Amino acid sequence: MSSNSDVAASITTNNKKLCAALAAGDAAGAAAMYANGARLMPPNMGIVESADIAGYWQGAIDMGIKDATLTSDTVEVHGNTAIEVGKYVLFGPDQVEVDNGKYLVVWKNEGGTWKLFQDIFNTNVAAA
């Protein structure tokens, strides 16, 4: 059985891999970080089902997202499931911040690898 700190370290590593995929413009690589049957719940749109997650991230990349940072505040482990709450920052060209907010991810241990399963985030930036 993994400890909370071991799981939190795995999640931090996987968050870095997700951000690296976005920085590389690799939507398929970002989508590969998600579990089978995963759902992404971005602001201002409906639920994105697992088959469409790569398309969502490709759209974000096409809109100018060049990098991201994810910072965990808490990780709570319940067997093969973990709940992470944290903060995100999205960057455009030249590392200009274009959005920041908070997220909640339910992670699932799939074959020994922690993968995003239910991913919801929303902005801290006021609507224009």
N, CA, C and O atoms as a Tinker XYZ file with bonds, in Angstrom:
   512  protein
     1  N      0.845000   -1.191000    0.000000    73     2
     2  CA     0.000000    0.000000    0.000000    64     1     3
     3  C      0.882000    1.243000    0.000000    63     2     4     5
     4  O      1.801000    1.353000    0.812000    81     3
     5  N      0.615000    2.159000   -0.887000    73     3     6
     6  CA     1.394000    3.389000   -0.989000    64     5     7
     7  C      0.973000    4.377000    0.081000    63     6     8     9
     8  O     -0.194000    4.438000    0.467000    81     7
     9  N      1.934000    5.145000    0.550000    73     7    10
    10  CA     1.613000    6.192000    1.517000    64     9    11
    11  C      1.086000    7.417000    0.786000    63    10    12    13
    12  O      1.266000    7.564000   -0.423000    81    11
    13  N      0.433000    8.289000    1.539000    73    11    14
    14  CA    -0.053000    9.544000    0.954000    64    13    15
    15  C      1.080000   10.309000    0.288000    63    14    16    17
    16  O      0.904000   10.868000   -0.795000    81    15
    17  N      2.256000   10.338000    0.940000    73    15    18
    18  CA     3.367000   11.109000    0.371000    64    17    19
    19  C      3.880000   10.468000   -0.915000    63    18    20    21
    20  O      4.274000   11.184000   -1.835000    81    19
    21  N      3.884000    9.126000   -1.003000    73    19    22
    22  CA     4.289000    8.452000   -2.242000    64    21    23
    23  C      3.318000    8.773000   -3.369000    63    22    24    25
    24  O      3.741000    9.057000   -4.490000    81    23
    25  N      2.038000    8.730000   -3.085000    73    23    26
    26  CA     1.022000    9.025000   -4.096000    64    25    27
    27  C      1.123000   10.499000   -4.503000    63    26    28    29
    28  O      1.062000   10.823000   -5.689000    81    27
    29  N      1.275000   11.384000   -3.521000    73    27    30
    30  CA     1.407000   12.809000   -3.832000    64    29    31
    31  C      2.620000   13.054000   -4.729000    63    30    32    33
    32  O      2.548000   13.863000   -5.654000    81    31
    33  N      3.724000   12.371000   -4.469000    73    31    34
    34  CA     4.921000   12.517000   -5.308000    64    33    35
    35  C      4.649000   12.015000   -6.719000    63    34    36    37
    36  O      5.085000   12.641000   -7.684000    81    35
    37  N      3.939000   10.900000   -6.862000    73    35    38
    38  CA     3.586000   10.378000   -8.195000    64    37    39
    39  C      2.691000   11.355000   -8.940000    63    38    40    41
    40  O      2.859000   11.576000  -10.139000    81    39
    41  N      1.748000   11.934000   -8.230000    73    39    42
    42  CA     0.835000   12.898000   -8.852000    64    41    43
    43  C      1.599000   14.145000   -9.284000    63    42    44    45
    44  O      1.360000   14.670000  -10.372000    81    43
    45  N      2.507000   14.621000   -8.450000    73    43    46
    46  CA     3.330000   15.777000   -8.832000    64    45    47
    47  C      4.137000   15.472000  -10.092000    63    46    48    49
    48  O      4.225000   16.305000  -10.994000    81    47
    49  N      4.718000   14.292000  -10.151000    73    47    50
    50  CA     5.473000   13.882000  -11.341000    64    49    51
    51  C      4.575000   13.841000  -12.568000    63    50    52    53
    52  O      4.957000   14.314000  -13.638000    81    51
    53  N      3.385000   13.279000  -12.414000    73    51    54
    54  CA     2.475000   13.175000  -13.552000    64    53    55
    55  C      1.923000   14.535000  -13.968000    63    54    56    57
    56  O      1.669000   14.763000  -15.151000    81    55
    57  N      1.737000   15.431000  -13.016000    73    55    58
    58  CA     1.344000   16.799000  -13.370000    64    57    59
    59  C      2.434000   17.471000  -14.206000    63    58    60    61
    60  O      2.138000   18.187000  -15.162000    81    59
    61  N      3.694000   17.234000  -13.841000    73    59    62
    62  CA     4.810000   17.799000  -14.617000    64    61    63
    63  C      4.827000   17.214000  -16.030000    63    62    64    65
    64  O      5.109000   17.932000  -16.989000    81    63
    65  N      4.530000   15.926000  -16.168000    73    63    66
    66  CA     4.474000   15.293000  -17.497000    64    65    67
    67  C      3.347000   15.893000  -18.330000    63    66    68    69
    68  O      3.517000   16.135000  -19.525000    81    67
    69  N      2.200000   16.133000  -17.705000    73    67    70
    70  CA     1.075000   16.754000  -18.408000    64    69    71
    71  C      1.464000   18.150000  -18.895000    63    70    72    73
    72  O      1.206000   18.501000  -20.047000    81    71
    73  N      2.078000   18.938000  -18.025000    73    71    74
    74  CA     2.503000   20.290000  -18.404000    64    73    75
    75  C      3.568000   20.246000  -19.491000    63    74    76    77
    76  O      3.557000   21.080000  -20.396000    81    75
    77  N      4.489000   19.285000  -19.417000    73    75    78
    78  CA     5.531000   19.152000  -20.435000    64    77    79
    79  C      4.910000   18.810000  -21.788000    63    78    80    81
    80  O      5.362000   19.309000  -22.819000    81    79
    81  N      3.883000   17.969000  -21.792000    73    79    82
    82  CA     3.205000   17.637000  -23.049000    64    81    83
    83  C      2.561000   18.884000  -23.643000    63    82    84    85
    84  O      2.655000   19.115000  -24.849000    81    83
    85  N      1.912000   19.683000  -22.813000    73    83    86
    86  CA     1.305000   20.922000  -23.311000    64    85    87
    87  C      2.371000   21.870000  -23.843000    63    86    88    89
    88  O      2.186000   22.480000  -24.897000    81    87
    89  N      3.478000   22.000000  -23.129000    73    87    90
    90  CA     4.560000   22.885000  -23.563000    64    89    91
    91  C      5.146000   22.429000  -24.895000    63    90    92    93
    92  O      5.620000   23.246000  -25.684000    81    91
    93  N      5.111000   21.117000  -25.142000    73    91    94
    94  CA     5.632000   20.565000  -26.395000    64    93    95
    95  C      4.590000   20.598000  -27.510000    63    94    96    97
    96  O      4.879000   20.209000  -28.641000    81    95
    97  N      3.373000   21.063000  -27.195000    73    95    98
    98  CA     2.301000   21.073000  -28.192000    64    97    99
    99  C      1.786000   19.679000  -28.489000    63    98   100   101
   100  O      1.278000   19.424000  -29.581000    81    99
   101  N      1.912000   18.773000  -27.528000    73    99   102
   102  CA     1.576000   17.362000  -27.699000    64   101   103
   103  C      0.245000   17.037000  -27.013000    63   102   104   105
   104  O      0.217000   16.565000  -25.876000    81   103
   105  N     -0.850000   17.299000  -27.723000    73   103   106
   106  CA    -2.175000   17.050000  -27.161000    64   105   107
   107  C     -2.400000   15.571000  -26.876000    63   106   108   109
   108  O     -3.017000   15.220000  -25.871000    81   107
   109  N     -1.905000   14.703000  -27.755000    73   107   110
   110  CA    -2.061000   13.258000  -27.543000    64   109   111
   111  C     -1.303000   12.821000  -26.294000    63   110   112   113
   112  O     -1.776000   11.969000  -25.543000    81   111
   113  N     -0.124000   13.406000  -26.073000    73   111   114
   114  CA     0.642000   13.095000  -24.871000    64   113   115
   115  C     -0.067000   13.556000  -23.609000    63   114   116   117
   116  O     -0.053000   12.860000  -22.594000    81   115
   117  N     -0.691000   14.733000  -23.672000    73   115   118
   118  CA    -1.468000   15.217000  -22.528000    64   117   119
   119  C     -2.647000   14.285000  -22.270000    63   118   120   121
   120  O     -2.922000   13.932000  -21.123000    81   119
   121  N     -3.340000   13.889000  -23.323000    73   119   122
   122  CA    -4.503000   13.008000  -23.171000    64   121   123
   123  C     -4.110000   11.637000  -22.631000    63   122   124   125
   124  O     -4.906000   10.988000  -21.952000    81   123
   125  N     -2.889000   11.189000  -22.926000    73   123   126
   126  CA    -2.422000    9.886000  -22.442000    64   125   127
   127  C     -2.270000    9.861000  -20.922000    63   126   128   129
   128  O     -2.149000    8.785000  -20.336000    81   127
   129  N     -2.274000   11.017000  -20.280000    73   127   130
   130  CA    -2.168000   11.085000  -18.831000    64   129   131
   131  C     -3.498000   10.773000  -18.142000    63   130   132   133
   132  O     -3.555000   10.644000  -16.919000    81   131
   133  N     -4.568000   10.652000  -18.935000    73   131   134
   134  CA    -5.907000   10.410000  -18.403000    64   133   135
   135  C     -6.241000    8.922000  -18.421000    63   134   136   137
   136  O     -5.809000    8.188000  -19.310000    81   135
   137  N     -7.010000    8.492000  -17.436000    73   135   138
   138  CA    -7.440000    7.094000  -17.310000    64   137   139
   139  C     -8.510000    6.755000  -18.342000    63   138   140   141
   140  O     -9.126000    7.639000  -18.936000    81   139
   141  N     -8.713000    5.473000  -18.538000    73   139   142
   142  CA    -9.830000    5.021000  -19.370000    64   141   143
   143  C    -11.132000    5.519000  -18.765000    63   142   144   145
   144  O    -11.337000    5.422000  -17.555000    81   143
   145  N    -12.002000    6.048000  -19.594000    73   143   146
   146  CA   -13.288000    6.543000  -19.118000    64   145   147
   147  C    -13.221000    7.888000  -18.428000    63   146   148   149
   148  O    -14.187000    8.302000  -17.788000    81   147
   149  N    -12.095000    8.579000  -18.547000    73   147   150
   150  CA   -11.912000    9.871000  -17.873000    64   149   151
   151  C    -12.868000   10.923000  -18.423000    63   150   152   153
   152  O    -13.370000   10.817000  -19.543000    81   151
   153  N    -13.103000   11.940000  -17.598000    73   151   154
   154  CA   -13.902000   13.103000  -18.007000    64   153   155
   155  C    -13.170000   14.363000  -17.586000    63   154   156   157
   156  O    -12.607000   14.449000  -16.494000    81   155
   157  N    -13.196000   15.339000  -18.486000    73   155   158
   158  CA   -12.597000   16.652000  -18.265000    64   157   159
   159  C    -13.737000   17.658000  -18.233000    63   158   160   161
   160  O    -14.591000   17.665000  -19.120000    81   159
   161  N    -13.750000   18.507000  -17.211000    73   159   162
   162  CA   -14.836000   19.455000  -17.028000    64   161   163
   163  C    -14.278000   20.875000  -16.983000    63   162   164   165
   164  O    -14.136000   21.458000  -15.908000    81   163
   165  N    -13.959000   21.434000  -18.167000    73   163   166
   166  CA   -13.409000   22.785000  -18.218000    64   165   167
   167  C    -14.498000   23.832000  -18.029000    63   166   168   169
   168  O    -15.683000   23.516000  -18.143000    81   167
   169  N    -14.116000   25.066000  -17.744000    73   167   170
   170  CA   -15.113000   26.118000  -17.564000    64   169   171
   171  C    -15.813000   26.451000  -18.884000    63   170   172   173
   172  O    -15.238000   26.314000  -19.964000    81   171
   173  N    -17.036000   26.881000  -18.769000    73   171   174
   174  CA   -17.806000   27.423000  -19.890000    64   173   175
   175  C    -18.075000   26.447000  -21.021000    63   174   176   177
   176  O    -18.252000   26.863000  -22.166000    81   175
   177  N    -18.108000   25.163000  -20.722000    73   175   178
   178  CA   -18.467000   24.174000  -21.733000    64   177   179
   179  C    -18.892000   22.886000  -21.045000    63   178   180   181
   180  O    -18.721000   22.727000  -19.837000    81   179
   181  N    -19.444000   21.976000  -21.824000    73   179   182
   182  CA   -19.904000   20.709000  -21.282000    64   181   183
   183  C    -18.754000   19.780000  -20.937000    63   182   184   185
   184  O    -17.582000   20.116000  -21.108000    81   183
   185  N    -19.113000   18.617000  -20.452000    73   183   186
   186  CA   -18.129000   17.594000  -20.090000    64   185   187
   187  C    -17.468000   17.072000  -21.358000    63   186   188   189
   188  O    -18.134000   16.807000  -22.359000    81   187
   189  N    -16.149000   16.928000  -21.298000    73   187   190
   190  CA   -15.373000   16.356000  -22.397000    64   189   191
   191  C    -15.084000   14.905000  -22.018000    63   190   192   193
   192  O    -14.386000   14.643000  -21.038000    81   191
   193  N    -15.616000   13.971000  -22.788000    73   191   194
   194  CA   -15.423000   12.546000  -22.519000    64   193   195
   195  C    -14.028000   12.114000  -22.975000    63   194   196   197
   196  O    -13.384000   12.803000  -23.766000    81   195
   197  N    -13.577000   10.984000  -22.475000    73   195   198
   198  CA   -12.192000   10.541000  -22.679000    64   197   199
   199  C    -11.749000   10.529000  -24.138000    63   198   200   201
   200  O    -10.614000   10.902000  -24.433000    81   199
   201  N    -12.609000   10.113000  -25.049000    73   199   202
   202  CA   -12.231000   10.050000  -26.464000    64   201   203
   203  C    -11.968000   11.432000  -27.054000    63   202   204   205
   204  O    -11.310000   11.548000  -28.088000    81   203
   205  N    -12.474000   12.477000  -26.408000    73   203   206
   206  CA   -12.344000   13.835000  -26.933000    64   205   207
   207  C    -11.329000   14.690000  -26.180000    63   206   208   209
   208  O    -11.166000   15.868000  -26.497000    81   207
   209  N    -10.644000   14.118000  -25.188000    73   207   210
   210  CA    -9.719000   14.908000  -24.373000    64   209   211
   211  C     -8.545000   15.408000  -25.204000    63   210   212   213
   212  O     -8.128000   16.554000  -25.032000    81   211
   213  N     -8.003000   14.599000  -26.089000    73   211   214
   214  CA    -6.896000   15.067000  -26.937000    64   213   215
   215  C     -7.352000   16.244000  -27.790000    63   214   216   217
   216  O     -6.602000   17.203000  -27.972000    81   215
   217  N     -8.574000   16.182000  -28.314000    73   215   218
   218  CA    -9.114000   17.287000  -29.109000    64   217   219
   219  C     -9.263000   18.551000  -28.293000    63   218   220   221
   220  O     -9.001000   19.647000  -28.789000    81   219
   221  N     -9.684000   18.412000  -27.033000    73   219   222
   222  CA    -9.790000   19.586000  -26.163000    64   221   223
   223  C     -8.418000   20.237000  -25.996000    63   222   224   225
   224  O     -8.275000   21.446000  -26.179000    81   223
   225  N     -7.403000   19.428000  -25.646000    73   223   226
   226  CA    -6.076000   19.992000  -25.420000    64   225   227
   227  C     -5.479000   20.537000  -26.711000    63   226   228   229
   228  O     -4.744000   21.523000  -26.678000    81   227
   229  N     -5.782000   19.909000  -27.857000    73   227   230
   230  CA    -5.304000   20.464000  -29.124000    64   229   231
   231  C     -5.914000   21.838000  -29.359000    63   230   232   233
   232  O     -5.233000   22.746000  -29.837000    81   231
   233  N     -7.189000   21.997000  -29.028000    73   231   234
   234  CA    -7.842000   23.295000  -29.151000    64   233   235
   235  C     -7.190000   24.340000  -28.264000    63   234   236   237
   236  O     -7.018000   25.487000  -28.677000    81   235
   237  N     -6.826000   23.954000  -27.045000    73   235   238
   238  CA    -6.155000   24.888000  -26.133000    64   237   239
   239  C     -4.790000   25.283000  -26.688000    63   238   240   241
   240  O     -4.404000   26.451000  -26.634000    81   239
   241  N     -4.066000   24.309000  -27.217000    73   239   242
   242  CA    -2.758000   24.591000  -27.815000    64   241   243
   243  C     -2.927000   25.514000  -29.020000    63   242   244   245
   244  O     -2.174000   26.473000  -29.191000    81   243
   245  N     -3.925000   25.212000  -29.851000    73   243   246
   246  CA    -4.179000   26.041000  -31.038000    64   245   247
   247  C     -4.579000   27.470000  -30.675000    63   246   248   249
   248  O     -4.338000   28.399000  -31.445000    81   247
   249  N     -5.194000   27.644000  -29.498000    73   247   250
   250  CA    -5.591000   28.980000  -29.041000    64   249   251
   251  C     -4.415000   29.739000  -28.415000    63   250   252   253
   252  O     -4.562000   30.903000  -28.041000    81   251
   253  N     -3.263000   29.096000  -28.300000    73   251   254
   254  CA    -2.091000   29.801000  -27.819000    64   253   255
   255  C     -1.533000   29.365000  -26.481000    63   254   256   257
   256  O     -0.587000   29.981000  -25.990000    81   255
   257  N     -2.091000   28.310000  -25.863000    73   255   258
   258  CA    -1.528000   27.822000  -24.606000    64   257   259
   259  C     -0.179000   27.170000  -24.916000    63   258   260   261
   260  O     -0.098000   26.212000  -25.684000    81   259
   261  N      0.867000   27.706000  -24.308000    73   259   262
   262  CA     2.229000   27.239000  -24.575000    64   261   263
   263  C      2.854000   26.526000  -23.387000    63   262   264   265
   264  O      3.859000   25.831000  -23.540000    81   263
   265  N      2.271000   26.690000  -22.204000    73   263   266
   266  CA     2.847000   26.072000  -21.013000    64   265   267
   267  C      1.828000   26.166000  -19.886000    63   266   268   269
   268  O      0.850000   26.908000  -19.973000    81   267
   269  N      2.071000   25.411000  -18.839000    73   267   270
   270  CA     1.190000   25.423000  -17.665000    64   269   271
   271  C      1.994000   25.015000  -16.447000    63   270   272   273
   272  O      3.012000   24.332000  -16.557000    81   271
   273  N      1.528000   25.441000  -15.293000    73   271   274
   274  CA     2.047000   24.909000  -14.034000    64   273   275
   275  C      0.853000   24.446000  -13.216000    63   274   276   277
   276  O     -0.198000   25.086000  -13.202000    81   275
   277  N      1.035000   23.327000  -12.539000    73   275   278
   278  CA     0.035000   22.771000  -11.637000    64   277   279
   279  C      0.697000   22.617000  -10.279000    63   278   280   281
   280  O      1.778000   22.039000  -10.169000    81   279
   281  N      0.046000   23.136000   -9.244000    73   279   282
   282  CA     0.595000   23.089000   -7.900000    64   281   283
   283  C     -0.431000   22.465000   -6.965000    63   282   284   285
   284  O     -1.497000   23.039000   -6.740000    81   283
   285  N     -0.119000   21.297000   -6.423000    73   283   286
   286  CA    -1.019000   20.622000   -5.487000    64   285   287
   287  C     -1.062000   21.348000   -4.155000    63   286   288   289
   288  O     -0.033000   21.754000   -3.615000    81   287
   289  N     -2.269000   21.504000   -3.638000    73   287   290
   290  CA    -2.429000   21.976000   -2.267000    64   289   291
   291  C     -2.601000   20.788000   -1.335000    63   290   292   293
   292  O     -1.980000   20.719000   -0.275000    81   291
   293  N     -3.463000   19.843000   -1.747000    73   291   294
   294  CA    -3.709000   18.645000   -0.941000    64   293   295
   295  C     -3.893000   17.440000   -1.844000    63   294   296   297
   296  O     -4.396000   17.554000   -2.961000    81   295
   297  N     -3.481000   16.291000   -1.349000    73   295   298
   298  CA    -3.752000   15.004000   -1.984000    64   297   299
   299  C     -4.223000   14.072000   -0.878000    63   298   300   301
   300  O     -3.544000   13.888000    0.132000    81   299
   301  N     -5.390000   13.490000   -1.086000    73   299   302
   302  CA    -5.987000   12.578000   -0.118000    64   301   303
   303  C     -6.175000   11.237000   -0.813000    63   302   304   305
   304  O     -6.805000   11.174000   -1.869000    81   303
   305  N     -5.643000   10.170000   -0.243000    73   303   306
   306  CA    -5.656000    8.860000   -0.883000    64   305   307
   307  C     -6.710000    7.964000   -0.246000    63   306   308   309
   308  O     -6.845000    7.892000    0.975000    81   307
   309  N     -7.454000    7.284000   -1.119000    73   307   310
   310  CA    -8.478000    6.323000   -0.703000    64   309   311
   311  C     -8.310000    5.073000   -1.557000    63   310   312   313
   312  O     -9.015000    4.903000   -2.551000    81   311
   313  N     -7.387000    4.204000   -1.180000    73   311   314
   314  CA    -7.145000    2.984000   -1.952000    64   313   315
   315  C     -6.573000    3.307000   -3.322000    63   314   316   317
   316  O     -5.514000    3.924000   -3.435000    81   315
   317  N     -7.294000    2.878000   -4.379000    73   315   318
   318  CA    -6.849000    3.116000   -5.755000    64   317   319
   319  C     -7.353000    4.433000   -6.323000    63   318   320   321
   320  O     -7.293000    4.662000   -7.531000    81   319
   321  N     -7.850000    5.299000   -5.442000    73   319   322
   322  CA    -8.349000    6.609000   -5.838000    64   321   323
   323  C     -7.652000    7.667000   -4.983000    63   322   324   325
   324  O     -7.394000    7.451000   -3.798000    81   323
   325  N     -7.355000    8.798000   -5.592000    73   323   326
   326  CA    -6.791000    9.924000   -4.840000    64   325   327
   327  C     -7.519000   11.183000   -5.283000    63   326   328   329
   328  O     -7.929000   11.303000   -6.438000    81   327
   329  N     -7.673000   12.108000   -4.366000    73   327   330
   330  CA    -8.319000   13.386000   -4.649000    64   329   331
   331  C     -7.272000   14.474000   -4.448000    63   330   332   333
   332  O     -6.674000   14.603000   -3.380000    81   331
   333  N     -7.068000   15.251000   -5.508000    73   331   334
   334  CA    -6.090000   16.337000   -5.467000    64   333   335
   335  C     -6.812000   17.664000   -5.656000    63   334   336   337
   336  O     -7.683000   17.791000   -6.516000    81   335
   337  N     -6.443000   18.647000   -4.847000    73   335   338
   338  CA    -6.912000   20.018000   -5.007000    64   337   339
   339  C     -5.671000   20.873000   -5.195000    63   338   340   341
   340  O     -4.679000   20.718000   -4.484000    81   339
   341  N     -5.742000   21.782000   -6.166000    73   339   342
   342  CA    -4.573000   22.605000   -6.415000    64   341   343
   343  C     -4.879000   23.854000   -7.206000    63   342   344   345
   344  O     -6.033000   24.239000   -7.395000    81   343
   345  N     -3.801000   24.478000   -7.663000    73   343   346
   346  CA    -3.884000   25.727000   -8.432000    64   345   347
   347  C     -3.186000   25.516000   -9.767000    63   346   348   349
   348  O     -2.233000   24.743000   -9.868000    81   347
   349  N     -3.675000   26.214000  -10.792000    73   347   350
   350  CA    -3.026000   26.154000  -12.099000    64   349   351
   351  C     -2.731000   27.554000  -12.607000    63   350   352   353
   352  O     -3.371000   28.528000  -12.211000    81   351
   353  N     -1.747000   27.632000  -13.493000    73   351   354
   354  CA    -1.454000   28.843000  -14.252000    64   353   355
   355  C     -1.218000   28.393000  -15.688000    63   354   356   357
   356  O     -0.466000   27.451000  -15.935000    81   355
   357  N     -1.863000   29.071000  -16.630000    73   355   358
   358  CA    -1.659000   28.808000  -18.056000    64   357   359
   359  C     -0.894000   29.974000  -18.664000    63   358   360   361
   360  O     -1.127000   31.135000  -18.327000    81   359
   361  N      0.023000   29.642000  -19.567000    73   359   362
   362  CA     0.870000   30.643000  -20.191000    64   361   363
   363  C      0.712000   30.612000  -21.707000    63   362   364   365
   364  O      0.533000   29.556000  -22.313000    81   363
   365  N      0.784000   31.799000  -22.299000    73   363   366
   366  CA     0.810000   31.933000  -23.743000    64   365   367
   367  C      2.243000   32.121000  -24.202000    63   366   368   369
   368  O      3.181000   31.765000  -23.489000    81   367
   369  N      2.415000   32.680000  -25.395000    73   367   370
   370  CA     3.760000   32.933000  -25.904000    64   369   371
   371  C      4.573000   33.799000  -24.947000    63   370   372   373
   372  O      4.031000   34.655000  -24.248000    81   371
   373  N      5.881000   33.560000  -24.931000    73   371   374
   374  CA     6.824000   34.325000  -24.101000    64   373   375
   375  C      6.509000   34.243000  -22.612000    63   374   376   377
   376  O      6.802000   35.167000  -21.853000    81   375
   377  N      5.904000   33.119000  -22.200000    73   375   378
   378  CA     5.585000   32.880000  -20.786000    64   377   379
   379  C      4.685000   33.958000  -20.176000    63   378   380   381
   380  O      4.769000   34.230000  -18.979000    81   379
   381  N      3.830000   34.569000  -20.993000    73   379   382
   382  CA     2.864000   35.537000  -20.496000    64   381   383
   383  C      1.688000   34.770000  -19.892000    63   382   384   385
   384  O      1.089000   33.922000  -20.553000    81   383
   385  N      1.362000   35.070000  -18.640000    73   383   386
   386  CA     0.237000   34.397000  -17.979000    64   385   387
   387  C     -1.068000   34.799000  -18.659000    63   386   388   389
   388  O     -1.357000   35.985000  -18.815000    81   387
   389  N     -1.859000   33.790000  -19.065000    73   387   390
   390  CA    -3.146000   34.055000  -19.704000    64   389   391
   391  C     -4.330000   33.622000  -18.846000    63   390   392   393
   392  O     -5.460000   34.041000  -19.098000    81   391
   393  N     -4.085000   32.790000  -17.839000    73   391   394
   394  CA    -5.171000   32.359000  -16.956000    64   393   395
   395  C     -4.559000   31.746000  -15.704000    63   394   396   397
   396  O     -3.438000   31.238000  -15.717000    81   395
   397  N     -5.329000   31.809000  -14.623000    73   395   398
   398  CA    -4.963000   31.104000  -13.398000    64   397   399
   399  C     -6.243000   30.745000  -12.678000    63   398   400   401
   400  O     -7.263000   31.418000  -12.824000    81   399
   401  N     -6.182000   29.684000  -11.904000    73   399   402
   402  CA    -7.379000   29.251000  -11.193000    64   401   403
   403  C     -7.094000   28.067000  -10.292000    63   402   404   405
   404  O     -5.967000   27.844000   -9.850000    81   403
   405  N     -8.148000   27.317000  -10.035000    73   403   406
   406  CA    -8.045000   26.174000   -9.134000    64   405   407
   407  C     -8.620000   24.948000   -9.818000    63   406   408   409
   408  O     -9.380000   25.050000  -10.781000    81   407
   409  N     -8.240000   23.779000   -9.298000    73   407   410
   410  CA    -8.723000   22.529000   -9.880000    64   409   411
   411  C     -8.940000   21.479000   -8.805000    63   410   412   413
   412  O     -8.411000   21.563000   -7.697000    81   411
   413  N     -9.730000   20.499000   -9.170000    73   411   414
   414  CA    -9.937000   19.302000   -8.369000    64   413   415
   415  C     -9.846000   18.129000   -9.329000    63   414   416   417
   416  O    -10.564000   18.076000  -10.328000    81   415
   417  N     -8.959000   17.188000   -9.020000    73   415   418
   418  CA    -8.806000   15.995000   -9.850000    64   417   419
   419  C     -9.008000   14.772000   -8.982000    63   418   420   421
   420  O     -8.428000   14.655000   -7.903000    81   419
   421  N     -9.832000   13.865000   -9.463000    73   419   422
   422  CA    -9.921000   12.529000   -8.892000    64   421   423
   423  C     -8.987000   11.673000   -9.746000    63   422   424   425
   424  O     -9.206000   11.507000  -10.946000    81   423
   425  N     -7.959000   11.139000   -9.124000    73   423   426
   426  CA    -6.979000   10.291000   -9.787000    64   425   427
   427  C     -7.350000    8.829000   -9.584000    63   426   428   429
   428  O     -7.954000    8.466000   -8.575000    81   427
   429  N     -6.987000    8.005000  -10.540000    73   427   430
   430  CA    -7.264000    6.572000  -10.472000    64   429   431
   431  C     -5.959000    5.827000  -10.735000    63   430   432   433
   432  O     -5.239000    6.138000  -11.684000    81   431
   433  N     -5.659000    4.845000   -9.893000    73   431   434
   434  CA    -4.482000    4.023000  -10.113000    64   433   435
   435  C     -4.857000    2.963000  -11.140000    63   434   436   437
   436  O     -5.639000    2.052000  -10.868000    81   435
   437  N     -4.283000    3.109000  -12.314000    73   435   438
   438  CA    -4.607000    2.224000  -13.435000    64   437   439
   439  C     -3.342000    1.462000  -13.820000    63   438   440   441
   440  O     -2.435000    2.020000  -14.438000    81   439
   441  N     -3.288000    0.197000  -13.453000    73   439   442
   442  CA    -2.118000   -0.611000  -13.785000    64   441   443
   443  C     -0.846000   -0.146000  -13.120000    63   442   444   445
   444  O      0.235000   -0.301000  -13.689000    81   443
   445  N     -0.943000    0.423000  -11.925000    73   443   446
   446  CA     0.228000    0.897000  -11.197000    64   445   447
   447  C      0.620000    2.335000  -11.496000    63   446   448   449
   448  O      1.593000    2.841000  -10.937000    81   447
   449  N     -0.132000    3.002000  -12.377000    73   447   450
   450  CA     0.148000    4.398000  -12.730000    64   449   451
   451  C     -1.038000    5.261000  -12.339000    63   450   452   453
   452  O     -2.183000    4.922000  -12.635000    81   451
   453  N     -0.767000    6.374000  -11.675000    73   451   454
   454  CA    -1.818000    7.311000  -11.302000    64   453   455
   455  C     -2.183000    8.149000  -12.517000    63   454   456   457
   456  O     -1.330000    8.813000  -13.107000    81   455
   457  N     -3.477000    8.112000  -12.888000    73   455   458
   458  CA    -3.962000    8.843000  -14.059000    64   457   459
   459  C     -5.146000    9.712000  -13.668000    63   458   460   461
   460  O     -5.916000    9.375000  -12.769000    81   459
   461  N     -5.275000   10.841000  -14.366000    73   459   462
   462  CA    -6.412000   11.724000  -14.131000    64   461   463
   463  C     -7.683000   11.008000  -14.556000    63   462   464   465
   464  O     -7.738000   10.426000  -15.640000    81   463
   465  N     -8.701000   11.048000  -13.711000    73   463   466
   466  CA    -9.956000   10.361000  -14.005000    64   465   467
   467  C    -11.125000   11.342000  -14.115000    63   466   468   469
   468  O    -11.884000   11.302000  -15.083000    81   467
   469  N    -11.265000   12.208000  -13.136000    73   467   470
   470  CA   -12.274000   13.272000  -13.168000    64   469   471
   471  C    -11.514000   14.574000  -12.929000    63   470   472   473
   472  O    -10.941000   14.775000  -11.858000    81   471
   473  N    -11.511000   15.455000  -13.925000    73   471   474
   474  CA   -10.680000   16.652000  -13.897000    64   473   475
   475  C    -11.555000   17.873000  -14.117000    63   474   476   477
   476  O    -12.092000   18.070000  -15.207000    81   475
   477  N    -11.700000   18.696000  -13.080000    73   475   478
   478  CA   -12.497000   19.923000  -13.199000    64   477   479
   479  C    -11.647000   21.104000  -12.764000    63   478   480   481
   480  O    -10.930000   21.031000  -11.767000    81   479
   481  N    -11.730000   22.183000  -13.511000    73   479   482
   482  CA   -10.983000   23.382000  -13.151000    64   481   483
   483  C    -11.796000   24.604000  -13.527000    63   482   484   485
   484  O    -12.648000   24.559000  -14.414000    81   483
   485  N    -11.516000   25.701000  -12.832000    73   483   486
   486  CA   -12.155000   26.971000  -13.183000    64   485   487
   487  C    -11.251000   28.131000  -12.823000    63   486   488   489
   488  O    -10.418000   28.063000  -11.919000    81   487
   489  N    -11.454000   29.182000  -13.567000    73   487   490
   490  CA   -10.575000   30.345000  -13.526000    64   489   491
   491  C    -10.824000   31.221000  -12.306000    63   490   492   493
   492  O    -11.918000   31.243000  -11.743000    81   491
   493  N     -9.796000   31.929000  -11.921000    73   491   494
   494  CA    -9.910000   32.981000  -10.913000    64   493   495
   495  C    -10.095000   34.344000  -11.568000    63   494   496   497
   496  O    -10.380000   35.331000  -10.889000    81   495
   497  N     -9.930000   34.396000  -12.890000    73   495   498
   498  CA    -9.988000   35.655000  -13.630000    64   497   499
   499  C    -11.461000   36.046000  -13.863000    63   498   500   501
   500  O    -12.260000   35.251000  -14.359000    81   499
   501  N    -11.788000   37.271000  -13.495000    73   499   502
   502  CA   -13.163000   37.753000  -13.662000    64   501   503
   503  C    -13.533000   37.813000  -15.148000    63   502   504   505
   504  O    -12.698000   38.127000  -15.996000    81   503
   505  N    -14.782000   37.509000  -15.443000    73   503   506
   506  CA   -15.257000   37.598000  -16.818000    64   505   507
   507  C    -15.190000   39.050000  -17.289000    63   506   508   509
   508  O    -15.463000   39.983000  -16.534000    81   507
   509  N    -14.825000   39.205000  -18.536000    73   507   510
   510  CA   -14.690000   40.557000  -19.089000    64   509   511
   511  C    -16.048000   41.183000  -19.355000    63   510   512
   512  O    -16.124000   42.320000  -19.822000    81   511
